[in-house]
Amino acid sequence: MTQLNRRTVILGGMAGVGTALAGVSIARAASYPFTLGVASGEPTADGFVLWTRLAPSPLNADGLGGMSSANVTVEWQVATDQYFTTLAASGSTTAVQAWAHSVHVEVSGLQPNSEYWYRFRASGQISPVGRARTAPAVGTSPTLKMLFASCSHYEAGYFTAYRRMAEETPDLILHLGDYIYEGGAGSGVRSHQPTAEITSLANYRVRHALYKTDVDLQAAHAVAPWIPVWDDHEVENNYANLVRENSTPAGDFTARRAAAYKAYYEHMPLRSAQIPVSQNMQLYRRLRWGSLATFHMLDTRQYRDDQACGDGTQVCADADLASRTLTGAAQETWLLNGLGQHLGTWDIIGQQVFFAQRLSSAAGAKSMDAWDGYTANRGRIQAGWQASGNDSVVVLTGDVHQHWASNIMDNYTTQNQVIGTELVTTSITSGGDGTGAGTGLSTLNPHVKFNWNRRGYVRTVTTPTQMAVDFRVLNQVTVRGLAVSTAQSYVIQAGNPGLQTV
């Protein structure tokens, strides 16, 4: 059979769709609808979500991608081989203008812990091919190779780190927020579209489409299933629930958040359970990777109290008030219940902002946007997993544009006991090239073991006995195509929390 990366594809029977198709061109004509690539996500033991969006003119200002108001039938195939000689599942769905002709297919009935390939067809055109895989079955614990990343500012540099992630052929990718940035065009190596700060649904759609046109990002989406969560820049910097950072630009922030959430769903491989309702969206969720790991994916923006003392890094007594919450009460209860069940060897919390205490001065200045601004909420969560005897908790974090590695302490003042581990990924591009060695290590935070100011991502290889961790870095992102290397490696042993140097 002709390989799918050539101009002509011979499609087999398209079981469940209809007649056989032959000689279908995938030349990138002006009408080609798959300019934003393909993606998979949300893996289970018998399936995953497939995503694409039809957009022959993805940057049109109206946010509709050059599509008419007509519904479009989109066919899809899942195969056990990259040449689609053996189909495992197929079908069709309808892309509609109300959701920007985005497609979310929830595939089920597949074999656990298995590799698959998928593609779409619409309007006589074939999409690129993506690779996906199912999670292992409960009761099994095969090795998991996972990458996680955050903070991809389009203007700040090239997405080479995404390309290097794709080249690693991982089993799974987590994105921990700031997938897009909302600001107006600046003076970086590339320019944002639209040029003004985005506030409307059309604006958010165009900005997402701009990012999705990047070939390196498309490669990372096509290589493995993603589990994404947002941080703040998917809406507005440092927003808290329905409290915005400032009054510029003017407008109804509730409507703006609703538009941002809708556009986020339209551009991510998420399930129907995450379809936004009005200005809200259920994003925190739990996914199992067999009996090896449980992923607890948090939303630390939608339900939080406003940052204490006007935000920033400072000494603020209000940060310690018992009433203050980052997660909201319902999400806190949900997380504690999940950690208490301890369904796998590892409990992995995927979230956005620095979890461990991080003092910035001897006087006790801390970031009010991180968990340091909500210490009682953090304390309840830590006490909860300790009470349940959970000794293999790893917190994964983004947001701060540098690599960090920390031991999570029962008491940060006395440094009495390590109860978990936090791994913080640097940004894909945000902050520019960086300077190498970070400046965050000091006697103020003896539990913080590593800090590095370059761009990149984190690689983990997890087994029932240990998690091997590599902090991957690029020396520059303002120059396209550089190699990636490992700045630091650690091992975390199951049942023995804390970082061990390799």
C-alpha positions as CSV (number, residue, x, y, z in Angstrom):
1,M,0.0,0.0,0.0
2,T,1.3,3.5,-0.8
3,Q,2.7,5.2,2.3
4,L,0.7,7.9,3.8
5,N,3.4,10.6,3.7
6,R,3.2,10.6,-0.1
7,R,0.9,12.7,-2.2
8,T,-1.5,9.9,-3.1
9,V,-3.2,7.6,-0.6
10,I,-5.2,4.5,-1.3
11,L,-7.7,4.1,1.5
12,G,-8.9,0.6,2.4
13,G,-12.5,-0.4,3.2
14,M,-13.3,2.4,5.7
15,A,-15.4,-0.1,7.7
16,G,-18.5,1.4,9.2
17,V,-18.3,4.4,6.8
18,G,-19.2,3.1,3.4
19,T,-17.5,2.4,0.1
20,A,-13.8,2.0,-0.6
21,L,-11.9,5.2,-1.6
22,A,-9.0,5.3,-3.9
23,G,-6.5,7.8,-5.2
24,V,-7.3,10.5,-2.7
25,S,-4.9,13.5,-2.9
26,I,-3.3,15.0,0.2
27,A,-1.6,17.8,-1.6
28,R,-1.8,21.0,0.4
29,A,-4.2,22.8,-1.8
30,A,-5.7,26.1,-0.7
31,S,-8.8,24.2,0.4
32,Y,-6.9,21.7,2.5
33,P,-8.9,21.5,5.8
34,F,-6.3,19.9,8.1
35,T,-3.9,22.8,8.4
36,L,-3.9,22.5,12.3
37,G,-2.8,18.9,12.3
38,V,-4.2,16.1,14.4
39,A,-4.1,15.0,18.0
40,S,-5.0,12.3,20.5
41,G,-5.6,12.4,24.2
42,E,-7.2,11.2,27.4
43,P,-6.1,7.5,27.0
44,T,-8.0,4.7,28.7
45,A,-7.3,1.0,28.7
46,D,-9.7,0.6,25.7
47,G,-9.4,3.9,23.8
48,F,-8.6,7.6,23.6
49,V,-9.9,10.8,22.1
50,L,-9.1,11.8,18.5
51,W,-9.0,15.5,17.6
52,T,-8.8,17.7,14.6
53,R,-10.3,21.0,13.4
54,L,-11.2,21.9,9.8
55,A,-9.6,25.2,8.9
56,P,-8.4,25.8,5.4
57,S,-7.7,29.5,6.2
58,P,-6.9,29.1,9.9
59,L,-6.0,32.8,10.7
60,N,-9.1,34.4,9.2
61,A,-10.1,37.2,11.6
62,D,-13.6,35.9,12.1
63,G,-12.2,32.8,13.9
64,L,-14.0,30.4,11.6
65,G,-11.0,29.1,9.7
66,G,-12.3,29.7,6.2
67,M,-15.2,27.3,6.7
68,S,-18.8,28.1,5.7
69,S,-21.7,27.6,8.0
70,A,-22.4,24.1,6.5
71,N,-22.0,21.0,8.6
72,V,-19.2,18.7,7.3
73,T,-19.0,14.9,7.6
74,V,-15.6,13.8,8.9
75,E,-14.6,10.2,8.5
76,W,-11.9,8.7,10.8
77,Q,-9.9,5.5,11.0
78,V,-7.8,3.8,13.7
79,A,-5.4,1.1,12.5
80,T,-2.9,-1.3,14.1
81,D,-0.2,-0.3,11.6
82,Q,0.9,3.0,10.2
83,Y,-0.1,1.9,6.6
84,F,-3.7,1.2,7.7
85,T,-3.7,-2.3,6.3
86,T,-5.6,-3.6,9.5
87,L,-8.3,-1.3,10.8
88,A,-9.2,-1.5,14.5
89,A,-12.0,1.1,14.5
90,S,-13.6,3.6,12.1
91,G,-16.6,5.8,11.8
92,S,-17.8,9.3,11.0
93,T,-18.8,12.4,12.9
94,T,-20.1,15.9,12.0
95,A,-18.1,19.1,12.4
96,V,-20.3,22.1,12.9
97,Q,-19.6,25.9,12.8
98,A,-20.9,26.4,16.4
99,W,-17.7,24.6,17.6
100,A,-15.4,26.0,14.9
101,H,-15.7,22.7,12.9
102,S,-13.6,21.0,15.6
103,V,-13.8,17.2,15.9
104,H,-13.6,15.2,19.1
105,V,-14.0,11.4,18.6
106,E,-14.1,9.2,21.7
107,V,-12.8,5.8,20.5
108,S,-13.4,2.7,22.6
109,G,-13.2,-1.1,22.2
110,L,-9.4,-1.2,21.6
111,Q,-6.8,-3.4,23.2
112,P,-5.0,-2.1,26.3
113,N,-1.4,-1.0,26.3
114,S,-1.3,-1.0,22.5
115,E,-0.1,1.4,19.8
116,Y,-2.4,2.6,17.1
117,W,-2.4,5.0,14.2
118,Y,-5.3,7.3,13.1
119,R,-6.3,9.7,10.4
120,F,-9.3,11.7,9.2
121,R,-10.9,12.4,5.8
122,A,-13.2,15.4,5.0
123,S,-14.1,17.0,1.7
124,G,-12.1,14.6,-0.3
125,Q,-8.9,15.3,1.7
126,I,-6.8,13.2,4.0
127,S,-5.3,14.4,7.2
128,P,-1.8,13.8,8.5
129,V,-1.4,10.5,10.4
130,G,-1.1,10.5,14.2
131,R,0.1,7.9,16.6
132,A,-1.8,7.1,19.7
133,R,-1.8,4.4,22.4
134,T,-4.1,3.0,25.0
135,A,-3.4,2.9,28.7
136,P,-2.5,-0.5,30.3
137,A,-5.2,-2.6,31.9
138,V,-5.7,-2.4,35.7
139,G,-3.6,-5.1,37.3
140,T,-0.6,-4.5,34.9
141,S,2.2,-2.0,35.4
142,P,4.4,-1.8,32.2
143,T,7.1,0.9,32.1
144,L,5.7,4.4,31.2
145,K,7.9,6.9,29.3
146,M,6.2,10.3,29.8
147,L,7.2,13.9,29.0
148,F,5.7,17.0,30.5
149,A,5.9,20.6,29.4
150,S,4.3,24.1,29.9
151,C,4.5,27.7,28.9
152,S,4.8,28.0,25.1
153,H,4.9,31.7,24.2
154,Y,4.8,31.9,20.4
155,E,6.6,35.3,20.3
156,A,9.4,34.3,22.7
157,G,11.0,31.6,20.5
158,Y,10.7,28.6,18.3
159,F,9.0,25.4,19.4
160,T,12.0,23.3,19.0
161,A,11.4,21.6,22.3
162,Y,8.1,20.2,21.0
163,R,10.1,18.8,18.0
164,R,12.5,17.1,20.4
165,M,9.7,15.8,22.5
166,A,8.2,14.2,19.3
167,E,11.6,12.6,18.5
168,E,11.6,10.8,21.9
169,T,8.4,8.9,20.9
170,P,6.9,8.9,24.4
171,D,3.9,6.9,25.6
172,L,2.3,10.0,27.0
173,I,2.6,13.8,27.1
174,L,1.2,16.1,29.8
175,H,0.8,19.8,29.2
176,L,0.6,21.8,32.4
177,G,-0.7,25.1,31.2
178,D,0.0,28.3,29.3
179,Y,-0.5,26.5,26.0
180,I,-1.1,29.9,24.4
181,Y,-0.5,33.5,25.6
182,E,-3.2,36.1,25.4
183,G,-1.1,39.3,25.0
184,G,-0.8,41.6,22.1
185,A,2.0,41.5,19.6
186,G,5.4,42.3,21.0
187,S,9.0,42.4,19.9
188,G,9.9,38.7,20.0
189,V,11.3,36.5,17.2
190,R,7.8,35.8,16.0
191,S,4.6,37.9,16.1
192,H,1.2,37.2,17.6
193,Q,-2.0,37.2,15.6
194,P,-4.3,38.9,16.3
195,T,-2.0,41.8,17.1
196,A,-4.0,43.1,20.1
197,E,-4.6,41.3,23.4
198,I,-7.3,38.7,22.7
199,T,-10.7,39.0,24.4
200,S,-13.4,37.6,22.1
201,L,-14.2,34.0,20.9
202,A,-13.0,34.9,17.4
203,N,-9.7,36.2,18.9
204,Y,-9.1,33.2,21.0
205,R,-9.8,30.9,18.1
206,V,-7.3,32.7,15.8
207,R,-4.6,32.7,18.6
208,H,-5.0,28.9,19.1
209,A,-5.0,28.4,15.4
210,L,-1.7,30.4,15.1
211,Y,-0.1,28.1,17.6
212,K,-1.5,25.0,16.0
213,T,0.0,25.9,12.6
214,D,3.5,25.5,14.1
215,V,4.9,22.2,12.6
216,D,6.9,21.4,15.7
217,L,3.8,21.6,17.9
218,Q,1.9,19.5,15.4
219,A,4.6,16.8,15.6
220,A,4.4,16.6,19.4
221,H,0.6,16.3,19.2
222,A,0.8,13.6,16.5
223,V,3.3,11.4,18.3
224,A,1.5,10.4,21.5
225,P,-1.7,11.1,23.5
226,W,-1.8,14.3,25.5
227,I,-3.4,15.0,28.9
228,P,-3.7,18.8,29.0
229,V,-4.7,21.3,31.7
230,W,-4.6,25.1,31.6
231,D,-3.0,27.8,33.7
232,D,-3.7,31.5,33.4
233,H,-2.6,32.7,30.0
234,E,-5.2,30.6,28.2
235,V,-7.5,33.4,29.5
236,E,-5.6,36.3,31.2
237,N,-2.4,36.5,33.2
238,N,-2.9,35.7,36.9
239,Y,-6.7,35.7,36.9
240,A,-8.4,34.1,39.8
241,N,-11.9,32.6,39.2
242,L,-13.8,35.6,37.9
243,V,-11.4,38.2,39.3
244,R,-9.2,39.5,36.5
245,E,-5.6,40.8,36.8
246,N,-6.5,44.4,35.9
247,S,-9.1,46.4,34.0
248,T,-7.2,46.5,30.7
249,P,-8.5,45.9,28.1
250,A,-12.0,46.9,29.3
251,G,-14.9,44.4,28.9
252,D,-17.0,41.8,30.5
253,F,-14.6,39.3,32.1
254,T,-17.2,36.6,32.6
255,A,-17.9,36.7,28.8
256,R,-14.2,36.7,28.1
257,R,-13.5,33.6,30.3
258,A,-16.4,31.8,28.6
259,A,-14.9,32.6,25.2
260,A,-11.5,31.4,26.3
261,Y,-12.8,28.2,27.8
262,K,-14.8,27.4,24.6
263,A,-11.8,28.0,22.4
264,Y,-9.6,25.9,24.6
265,Y,-12.0,22.9,24.4
266,E,-12.3,23.4,20.6
267,H,-8.5,23.0,20.2
268,M,-7.7,20.2,22.7
269,P,-8.2,16.4,22.5
270,L,-10.7,16.4,25.4
271,R,-13.8,14.3,26.2
272,S,-17.4,15.5,26.1
273,A,-17.3,15.6,29.9
274,Q,-15.1,18.7,29.4
275,I,-17.5,20.6,27.1
276,P,-17.8,24.1,28.7
277,V,-21.2,25.3,30.0
278,S,-21.5,29.0,30.0
279,Q,-18.3,30.5,31.6
280,N,-17.4,27.2,33.4
281,M,-15.6,24.0,32.3
282,Q,-15.0,20.8,34.3
283,L,-11.3,20.3,33.7
284,Y,-10.0,18.6,36.8
285,R,-10.2,14.8,36.3
286,R,-8.5,11.5,37.0
287,L,-6.9,9.1,34.6
288,R,-5.4,5.7,35.4
289,W,-2.3,4.2,33.8
290,G,-3.0,0.6,34.7
291,S,-1.9,-0.2,38.2
292,L,1.3,1.8,37.8
293,A,0.1,5.3,38.2
294,T,-3.0,7.5,38.7
295,F,-3.0,11.0,37.3
296,H,-4.9,13.6,39.2
297,M,-5.1,16.6,36.9
298,L,-5.9,19.8,38.7
299,D,-7.4,23.2,37.8
300,T,-5.8,25.9,40.0
301,R,-7.4,28.9,38.2
302,Q,-11.2,28.4,37.9
303,Y,-12.0,28.1,41.6
304,R,-9.3,29.9,43.5
305,D,-9.7,32.9,45.8
306,D,-8.1,36.1,44.6
307,Q,-4.4,36.3,45.4
308,A,-3.7,37.6,48.9
309,C,-2.4,41.1,49.5
310,G,-2.8,42.2,45.9
311,D,-0.6,39.4,44.4
312,G,3.1,39.6,43.8
313,T,6.0,38.2,46.0
314,Q,5.8,39.6,49.5
315,V,5.3,38.9,53.2
316,C,1.5,38.5,53.7
317,A,-0.2,37.0,56.8
318,D,-3.5,36.6,54.9
319,A,-1.8,33.9,52.8
320,D,-2.0,31.6,55.8
321,L,-5.8,32.0,56.5
322,A,-7.6,28.7,56.8
323,S,-10.4,30.0,54.7
324,R,-8.3,30.6,51.6
325,T,-8.4,28.1,48.8
326,L,-6.6,27.5,45.5
327,T,-8.6,24.5,44.4
328,G,-12.0,25.3,45.8
329,A,-13.7,23.0,48.3
330,A,-15.2,20.5,45.9
331,Q,-11.9,19.9,44.0
332,E,-10.0,19.6,47.3
333,T,-12.4,16.9,48.5
334,W,-12.1,15.1,45.1
335,L,-8.3,15.2,45.2
336,L,-8.1,13.9,48.8
337,N,-10.6,11.1,48.0
338,G,-8.5,10.1,45.0
339,L,-5.2,10.2,46.9
340,G,-6.8,8.1,49.7
341,Q,-7.8,5.3,47.3
342,H,-4.1,4.9,46.1
343,L,-5.2,3.0,43.0
344,G,-1.7,2.6,41.6
345,T,1.9,2.5,42.8
346,W,2.3,6.2,42.0
347,D,-0.1,9.1,42.5
348,I,0.9,11.9,40.1
349,I,-0.6,15.3,40.6
350,G,-0.5,17.3,37.4
351,Q,-1.0,21.0,38.1
352,Q,0.2,24.5,37.4
353,V,1.9,26.6,40.1
354,F,4.8,26.0,42.5
355,F,3.7,23.6,45.2
356,A,6.6,23.4,47.7
357,Q,7.4,26.3,49.9
358,R,9.7,28.7,48.2
359,L,11.0,31.7,50.3
360,S,12.4,34.7,48.4
361,S,13.7,36.5,51.5
362,A,14.8,35.8,55.0
363,A,11.8,37.9,56.1
364,G,9.5,35.3,54.6
365,A,8.4,36.8,51.2
366,K,6.6,34.3,49.0
367,S,4.7,34.2,45.7
368,M,1.0,34.9,46.3
369,D,0.1,33.3,43.0
370,A,1.6,29.9,44.0
371,W,0.6,27.5,46.8
372,D,2.5,29.7,49.2
373,G,-0.4,32.1,48.9
374,Y,-2.8,29.3,50.0
375,T,-0.9,27.5,52.7
376,A,-3.8,26.0,54.5
377,N,-5.2,24.4,51.3
378,R,-1.8,22.9,50.7
379,G,-1.5,21.7,54.3
380,R,-4.8,19.9,54.1
381,I,-3.8,18.1,50.9
382,Q,-0.4,17.1,52.3
383,A,-2.0,15.9,55.6
384,G,-4.5,13.9,53.6
385,W,-2.1,11.9,51.6
386,Q,0.0,11.3,54.7
387,A,-3.0,10.1,56.7
388,S,-3.8,7.6,54.0
389,G,-0.3,6.2,54.0
390,N,0.4,7.4,50.5
391,D,4.2,7.5,50.2
392,S,4.6,7.7,46.4
393,V,3.1,11.1,45.6
394,V,4.8,13.2,42.8
395,V,3.6,16.7,42.0
396,L,4.3,17.9,38.5
397,T,4.3,21.7,37.9
398,G,4.8,24.3,35.2
399,D,4.3,28.1,35.3
400,V,7.7,29.5,36.5
401,H,9.8,29.1,33.2
402,Q,12.7,27.3,34.9
403,H,13.5,23.8,35.9
404,W,13.2,23.1,39.6
405,A,13.3,19.9,41.7
406,S,12.2,19.8,45.4
407,N,11.5,17.5,48.2
408,I,8.0,18.2,49.7
409,M,8.3,18.5,53.4
410,D,5.9,17.7,56.3
411,N,7.2,20.9,57.9
412,Y,9.2,23.4,55.9
413,T,10.5,25.2,59.0
414,T,11.9,22.2,60.8
415,Q,12.6,20.2,57.6
416,N,11.6,17.2,59.6
417,Q,10.3,14.7,57.0
418,V,10.2,14.3,53.2
419,I,6.6,13.3,52.2
420,G,6.6,13.7,48.5
421,T,8.5,15.1,45.5
422,E,7.9,18.1,43.2
423,L,9.2,18.2,39.6
424,V,8.9,21.6,37.9
425,T,9.3,21.9,34.1
426,T,10.8,24.9,32.5
427,S,9.0,26.6,29.6
428,I,8.9,25.6,26.0
429,T,9.9,29.2,25.0
430,S,8.6,31.6,27.6
431,G,11.4,33.8,29.0
432,G,13.6,33.4,26.0
433,D,16.9,31.6,25.9
434,G,17.7,31.7,29.6
435,T,21.0,31.9,31.3
436,G,21.9,28.4,32.4
437,A,22.3,27.9,36.2
438,G,19.4,29.3,38.1
439,T,19.6,31.6,41.1
440,G,16.9,29.9,43.2
441,L,19.1,27.7,45.4
442,S,19.8,29.1,48.9
443,T,19.8,28.2,52.5
444,L,16.3,29.6,52.7
445,N,14.9,26.6,50.9
446,P,17.1,23.5,51.7
447,H,14.4,21.2,50.3
448,V,14.9,22.7,46.8
449,K,17.7,20.6,45.2
450,F,17.8,21.9,41.6
451,N,17.2,25.0,39.6
452,W,18.1,25.6,35.9
453,N,17.2,28.5,33.7
454,R,17.0,27.1,30.2
455,R,14.0,26.1,28.0
456,G,12.9,22.5,27.5
457,Y,10.8,19.8,29.2
458,V,11.0,16.9,31.7
459,R,11.3,13.2,30.8
460,T,10.2,10.5,33.3
461,V,10.5,6.8,32.9
462,T,8.4,5.1,35.6
463,T,8.3,1.5,36.8
464,P,6.7,-0.1,39.9
465,T,10.0,0.5,41.8
466,Q,11.3,3.9,40.6
467,M,10.8,7.0,38.6
468,A,13.8,8.1,36.6
469,V,13.8,11.9,35.9
470,D,15.7,13.8,33.3
471,F,15.5,17.6,33.0
472,R,15.9,18.2,29.3
473,V,17.2,21.6,28.0
474,L,18.0,23.6,24.8
475,N,20.7,26.3,24.9
476,Q,18.6,28.6,22.7
477,V,15.1,28.9,21.4
478,T,15.6,32.2,19.6
479,V,17.5,30.0,17.0
480,R,15.5,27.2,15.4
481,G,16.5,23.6,15.5
482,L,19.1,23.2,18.3
483,A,19.8,19.9,20.0
484,V,18.4,18.9,23.4
485,S,20.6,17.6,26.3
486,T,20.0,16.6,29.9
487,A,21.0,19.1,32.6
488,Q,20.3,17.0,35.6
489,S,18.9,13.5,36.5
490,Y,17.3,12.1,39.6
491,V,15.7,8.9,40.7
492,I,12.6,8.7,43.0
493,Q,12.0,5.4,44.6
494,A,8.5,4.0,45.1
495,G,7.7,4.1,48.8
496,N,10.7,6.4,49.6
497,P,9.7,10.0,48.7
498,G,12.4,12.5,47.7
499,L,15.1,13.1,45.1
500,Q,18.1,10.8,44.8
501,T,20.9,12.0,42.6
502,V,22.0,9.8,39.7
